[in-house]
Amino acid sequence: MSGNTFGHLFTVTNFGESHGKAIGCIVDGCPPGMRLSEEDIQPDLDRRRPGTSRFVTQRQESDQVQILSGVYEGHTTGTPIALLIPNTDQRSKDYSELLQTFRPGHADYTYTQKYGVRDPRGGGRSSARLTAPMVAAGAVAKKWLFETFSTKFQACMVQIGEQSIDFEEWSHVHDNPFFAPIKDVAYLEAYMDTLRKSGDSCGAKIRVSASGVPLGLGEPLFDKLDADIAWALMGLNAVKGVEIGSGFGCVSQKGSFHGDEMTPSGFKTNHAGGVLGGISTGQDLEVHIAIKPTSSILIAKESIDLRGQSTSVLTKGRHDPCVGIRAAPIAEALLALVVMDHALRHRAQCADVQWPLTPIAAQAPSV
C-alpha cells in the first residue's frame, strides 16, 4: 500500500496532481443495482469547488465529474467506478520561484526528503485539490447509505480564527460561503476581508455529524468505528486534531456527567459521540476537526533552499486564506466513506445475527 487507497470493502484509490491534466479516483466495492449518474455526484463537488466566493482561492475550476466505468444503463454494476475530474485552470508559473525553496508549514520539504523529487505546482500531490475525488466518492457512499438506512451527513463551521460561531440551525449552512449555521455572517465577512488584506491566513474548526447511523458498526480492537473516523479525517489536508463526542472536553467532566445514561426510550445524552467500545450506538455520530492556517501566505517567512542555505519565502498565487471554509463537504464525504465501509463489513460478518433485545435507540436502523 502506498497511502493512496482508502477502505477495506468499499475502497477509493485517489490519483492525480493539482496541476496535472486531471484528478480522480477508482471506487471499488459499491453494491450493484443502485441508480447513479453524474447528477448525483456534482452537487457535492459544487459545494467544495474553488472560486465560489471572495473568501476562497480564485482558481476557477468547474470540477465537472465524469463517470467512466462501473455504471450501465444508469445503475451500478458492482465493478470499479472510475470518476474523472479534469483540471482546467492551472497557473503553474505562479510556482516557478518555489522550485529551489521550501514553503514553511507546507509539505514541500518532506516530499522532497521522502521521494527525492516533488511537483511544486500547487503543491502537486499534497494539494487540497486532491480532496475533490474523495468528495465525489463520498457522494456515491452517501447515496447508498441514504437509500439503505436513511443515513444523512451534514457539516458546518463552528469557529474561524478567533471568531466563534454559535449554532442556530442547519438550514443556514447552505446560505453563506462559510458553511456557518447562522443567519448573519457579516462579522465573519469583515474578519476575512481584513485577513486577506494582511496577506495572512487562519485556521478553523468544523463540526460534522451523521444521523440515522446503523447500530453495531465497528470492530474490536483496532478497527473501531471512532478510530477509523479519526484516521480518515486526519487524512484530510491541514487537519491537526479530531474529537469524537465531547473530545478533549471529557478531561474536565466527571464520570457521573460523561457516561450517557440509557432509558427504554433512548440515550439521555451523547457525550460519546455515537460510539461505545468502538461500535456505533445508533445515535448521531458527532465529530469536530481542527484545521491549521493555510501555509501559503503573502508574508515572507524564513526557510532554506535545496542546498540548505538560508532564504525567505513569500508565496504568490491563488490560495485560500482559510482552507477550513471549503472543508465541510469534504468532512461529510470522509465520514460517509468510513460509515459505508463499516456497513458493508458488518453486513458481511453479522448478516444473520438476530437482535436479542430491541435497541434502546429505537430511531437507529439495524444493518
Buried (B, 14 or more C-beta within 10 A) or exposed (E): EEEEEBBBBBBBBBBBBBBBEBBBBBBBBBBEEBEBEBEBBBEBBBBBBBBBBEBBBBBEBBBBBBBEBBBEEEBBBBBBBBBBBBBEEBEEEBBEBBEEBBBBBBBBBEBBEEEEEBBBBBBBBBBBBBBBBBBBBBBBBBBBBBEBBEBBBBBBBBBBBEBEBEEEEEEBBEEBBBBBBBEEBEEBBEBBEEBBEEEBBBBBBBBBBBBBBBBBBBBEEEBBBBBBBBBBBEBBBBBEBBBBBBBEEBEEEEEEEBBBEEEEEBBEEBBBBBBBEBBBBBBBBBBBBBBBBBBBBBEEEEBBEEEEEEBEBEBBBBBBBBBBBBBBBBBBBBBBBBBBBBBBBBBEEEEEEEEEEEBBBEBBBBB
